Every structure is written in structure tokens, then in C-alpha cells.
Amino acid sequence: MRIAGTTTLRYFGIAGVVFLIFYVLLKKPMQHRRIQPLIQKWKNYRRDIGFSLLTVIIFATIGSLVFVVFRPYTQLFRDPLQYGWGYFILSFPTMLLIHDAYFYWVHRIMHHPKLYKRIHHVHHLSTNPSPWTAYAFHPLEAILEAGIIPLIAFCLPVSQTALGYFLLFQFIYNVYGHLGYELYPKNFHKHWLGRWINTGTAHNQHHQYFHGNYGLYTLIWDRLFGTLRADYSHKYEEVTQNS
């Protein structure tokens, strides 16, 4: 119940505040940064919230199994500085790369026609996503998404604190990916680092067109395996041209 409460608070606290800021308070000032011009109707937001609450229950269940029931069998440890500051800091990019690869391949597999219709279609009901879409999964997809938690816990020696902070970062970046606004600066996609980072524009295109741009944090795998949409750069420039 505690994990479920924390996850629910995180969802409504972060996604709700971001929604309030960009869809209410800054709706007009940020209009030039809208990736798609139309904003969804309230019934779509309610649908996404409903599926997200199911996801919260599933995430909390898997989290409880990993952090409580099977914790003695994991490689999690309590002292965040057990191996020093260097190890603690480096554990974050390590988890990020592991999760990025995991997400890319699970995501591509879910786009197989048979799996897409049965599972991933729910998430793509939002062709123009909002912050509420971040957790809007079919229950089976929610299980697959939560699979990164036991994968890291059982395979990588990492502190519970680091994993907890990483999961918080993961959700924040997920909200950004579904925000519907581009927050990175003009020409960021051409920067030596920016060309490898996944943007809100890239993921929004995935929701709009259903194919390509499968990454989560980076565009590494999309670029390596030729799944980055050919019109990504043009779209990014279009969205940020008035900056």
C-alpha cells in the first residue's frame, strides 16, 4: 500500500502539475512549441488516467515483490555509499543505458501486429499524447514496462536509493516525452550530444504515426537500427523555429 500510494502521488503530483502548467497556465505563451496543434478532449484524459491507475497497481505489486518479498535474493544494498561516490554516480548512466536498450526492444516487439492489437494499442489510443499518457498502458504492457525493476535489481549491484531516484527520473522523462510540447532548444537535434538524445518531438511522432522512433532516453538504437523517422529533423526544426 505504501508503494502504491507513493506511485499514485508521483503520477498525479508530477503529471498533474505539468499538465496544469502547460495545458492551463502556459497554454497560450507556449503555443509556438506545440508539436501537434490539436489538444485532446477531456474524455481522452480520463481514459489515460483510468489505465494509469491500473498501471500503478501493477507497478506497486512488482515493486513490492522486488523490494520486499524477494529482496534477499536481489543485488540491492541499503547503504548508497557502500562502494563509494564514484560507484553511486556511475550507477545512474549504467541503469539508463540498460533501461534504454530494454525499452527499445520490448517496444519494437510490441509493435508486432499480433501484440500491437492485443497489448500496445491501448497506449496508442492517444495519437496526440499528454502528461496523463505516461502510464496509460494495457495491464500486460504495464508488466513488461515494470520488468526493468527486477532486471536491474537481480543483475546489477545497486543501492535501493539509487534505483529509487532512477525510477523517479524515468517517470519525469516519460512525462516530458508525452508532454506534447518541445522543451529542448532550437538546433539541439544537431548538437553532437543532442542528436543522440530522445526528444518530445521524436516520441510525439511515434504516437502520431505509430512507426519509428522507438527509443526512451536516447536515439542510439533508432539510429543504429534505422528506425529513426526520416522526417524527424524537419519536424524538430518546424516546432522550434520560432524560438
C-alpha positions, -999 to 999 in steps of 0.1 A, spaced: 0 0 0 29 24 8 45 18 -26 11 21 -44 5 54 -25 39 67 -34 35 58 -71 0 73 -72 12 105 -56 41 106 -81 17 102 -110 -8 128 -100 18 151 -85 42 153 -114 19 146 -144 -8 168 -128 14 198 -121 30 196 -155 -5 194 -171 -16 224 -151 14 244 -162 14 236 -199 -22 229 -206 -37 257 -185 -13 284 -173 11 285 -202 -13 272 -229 -11 304 -250 25 315 -243 38 280 -252 16 275 -282 45 280 -306 61 249 -290 31 226 -295 42 196 -315 7 189 -328 -18 217 -329 -49 200 -315 -53 192 -278 -72 161 -267 -106 161 -252 -113 155 -215 -127 120 -222 -93 111 -236 -76 124 -204 -100 104 -183 -93 72 -203 -55 77 -198 -59 83 -161 -80 51 -158 -55 29 -174 -27 47 -155 -43 37 -122 -43 1 -133 -6 5 -141 1 20 -106 -14 -12 -90 8 -34 -112 39 -13 -107 33 -13 -69 29 -51 -69 61 -58 -88 79 -32 -67 67 -49 -35 79 -83 -48 113 -69 -57 119 -45 -27 103 -66 0 94 -103 -8 124 -113 -29 148 -86 -18 173 -111 -1 178 -127 -35 185 -94 -53 217 -75 -56 202 -44 -39 220 -30 -9 209 -3 16 240 19 21 241 41 -10 279 47 -5 288 11 1 311 12 -29 318 50 -27 306 81 -45 321 71 -79 301 38 -80 269 56 -68 272 82 -95 281 58 -123 252 35 -114 228 61 -129 241 61 -165 245 24 -163 208 19 -153 198 44 -180 216 25 -208 202 -8 -196 167 6 -194 171 23 -228 181 -9 -245 154 -29 -227 127 -4 -236 137 -1 -273 135 -39 -279 104 -45 -258 87 -16 -276 96 -28 -310 84 -63 -302 51 -49 -290 46 -33 -324 44 -68 -340 9 -68 -355 -4 -96 -331 10 -80 -300 1 -45 -310 -36 -52 -314 -38 -71 -281 -15 -50 -259 2 -18 -272 -29 -4 -290 -41 9 -256 -12 33 -253 -16 44 -289 -52 55 -283 -35 88 -276 -23 98 -310 -16 133 -295 -4 124 -260 -5 144 -228 13 141 -195 -15 117 -184 -5 93 -211 28 85 -194 14 55 -175 -16 47 -198 -8 10 -206 -27 -22 -211 -21 -43 -179 2 -67 -199 22 -38 -212 25 -24 -176 40 -58 -166 65 -56 -194 73 -20 -186 79 -28 -149 102 -57 -159 131 -33 -158 129 -32 -120 136 -69 -114 161 -69 -143 182 -42 -126 177 -55 -91 187 -91 -99 215 -83 -123 232 -51 -112 246 -44 -77 229 -11 -69 217 7 -39 179 9 -33 184 47 -30 200 49 -65 173 27 -80 146 48 -64 160 80 -77 164 65 -112 128 54 -113 118 89 -103 139 103 -132 124 77 -155 89 89 -148 98 126 -152 114 120 -186 84 98 -196 61 127 -188 83 150 -209 82 125 -238 44 126 -237 41 164 -229 31 175 -264 55 204 -262 92 206 -272 113 219 -244 148 214 -258 163 245 -276 165 252 -313 191 231 -332 195 208 -302 190 179 -326 221 189 -345 244 192 -315 269 164 -311 252 153 -279 216 163 -288 215 141 -319 217 111 -296 191 122 -271 154 114 -275 131 144 -275 95 151 -270 92 157 -308 106 122 -316 82 104 -292 53 125 -303 59 115 -339 58 79 -327 23 84 -313 11 103 -343 24 79 -370 27 46 -350 61 36 -365 97 47 -359 113 65 -330 110 36 -305 136 49 -280 131 61 -245 160 83 -233 182 82 -264 181 78 -301 211 54 -301 191 23 -310 169 41 -335 199 54 -353 218 21 -352 189 0 -365 175 25 -389 142 32 -371 146 69 -367 119 86 -388 134 104 -419 112 135 -411 124 138 -375 149 166 -381 124 186 -403 97 182 -376 120 193 -348 131 224 -368 94 232 -375 85 230 -339 114 251 -326 118 276 -355 102 305 -335 125 301 -305 
